[in-house]
Amino acid sequence: MKSYRKELWFNTSTRRAFINITPEVESCLKESGVREGLLLCNAMHISASVFINDDERGLHADFERWLEKLAPEKPYDQYAHNGAEDNADAHLKRTIMGREVVVAVTGGSLDFGPWEQIFYGEFDGKRRKRVLVKIIGE
């Protein structure tokens, strides 16, 4: 069985962002040489997320509004966590959107359903963070 590991790095210019990372993940799969197996993709930071959904601008705006209603960034003093940092909302948003995805690899391709894409969700940006891609299989 083959095993492959790579880190993807991101540094957004905004506090929050949704980035389609499917092309980068597909490049990792190609590099790995795995034709049949599983691909794990996970955020390696507690205020970022990796999730699967549709790459549609309106949906991303809906996510942003929905998450802000559930865990508003301000006022900062509404959160016990906020003291030295002001990112309690980012931790909560990450919990809602999830840490990782696992995708089947079939015939050397990601085995997606219609419209599925992999996204990096940033909730406390403006600094360098990483995503792990781990692939195992034959």
Helices and strands as residue ranges (DSSP letters): E 2-10, E 17-20, H 22-32, E 36-43, E 48-53, H 57-70, G 76-78, H 88-97, E 100-106, E 109-110, E 117-122, E 129-137
